[in-house]
C-alpha cells in the first residue's frame, strides 16, 4: 500500500492507495510545533481506526508547502514504517514540464494537482484549488505547466474582515439567502460568498481566453464542494486531486527505479 501525504498550510491530507484505488483518506490540522513522534502517533492512530496496520504501508510520498514540517513527517514515516519517503520537489520525476520562470517556486501540491488533472482530463485545463490560498493553474494541450494565479482563500478573507475591523464578527462561510443582507452577518456572508464567486469566475475566464478553446476546468480543495456548484465555468469537482497526483508521481518514479 502507498501512503500519500499532502502537507498544507491549514490542513494535512493523507490517503492510502491499494494499487490505483484510494481506499482511505483523512484530514488533520497542520501544526508546526508537533514533533515527529507526535505525528507518528497520529498516523498510527488513524491506521488503527481504519483497521490497517503499519506493516501494510510499503511506500510513502509527500508533498509539502510547509518546509519545517517536511523533515518532521519524513522522520515520523521512517520511525513508523521504516521507509524513506519520496518528497515532491527538485530531482523527482513528475512527467510534467514546468514553464514557470523559476520552477522551484511552484508548490508541490500545485504540481501534483495538475499532474492528476491532465492525466484524467487531458489539456488544456485549469485547476482551481480552494485551499488556504485559492490557486489557479493552467496546463497546455501538451501537458506543460504554464503558470497561473494566486488569490487569498475565502477563509483568509473572512478572517481579515474580523481581525482588521473593530465591529465586524467572525462568521461562518455559507451562501446567504439574498445578496442584500439584512444584518451584519448576512451582509458579510453576501460580500464574501458572492464576491468570491465573481473573483473565481473572472480569473477563470481570463485564463481561458489565453489558453484557447476547449478548456476543461477542475476544482479541488477544502471549499470546492461548497463553492464549485455556484460557478458555471467549473466542469468537474475532484476532491482527491492532489492525492491522485501524488500516486501518479510515485508510480512514475517507481518505474524509473525499475
C-alpha angles and dihedrals in degrees: 000000000000123000112207117194125192110189109200132178094256106018138018115219121203130189136185117215125196100198103310098339123096102222100172138012136181139184122212132176115266109238119176094197095063118105128229089255091055093049091046088054091049091050092049091048092051091050092048091048089056092044093247126133129225091234089063091066106093101169140017132201124186135196116188138180091179104074097191090058097050095081090040091060091041090057092044091054093045091052096045103035102017087233130130105224125225111242119210106235143081112351096025118111111238100164090231126103110228110215095184114127087244108022092194090067092067111099115244090234091056090052092049093047094050092046089055094043093051091044092054104033106017123221159353091035143148124219117205112194115193099204134126083307120025109236130194116201125187124208124190127229087260093056096257121148103235103179131256145192137295124209132174112273118248091249091053089051091051092048091049091057090050097044100040100045130066101220109023114104131221106265141193115254105240141132110267121221093241138019090231104073119210095197137035092257095048090044091053092046090051094050094046100041102039093034090053092051088054092050093049095044094048095050092046092052093049092050090046091056090053094047096047131221133348096028117169118212119207125186130202140155139077101309096032096098091054100042105030096074088059094057115075094195093063108094104181138023114209112177095186099042096126093047090049090050091052090053091052092048091049091051092050091053093044089054089051090056091050 
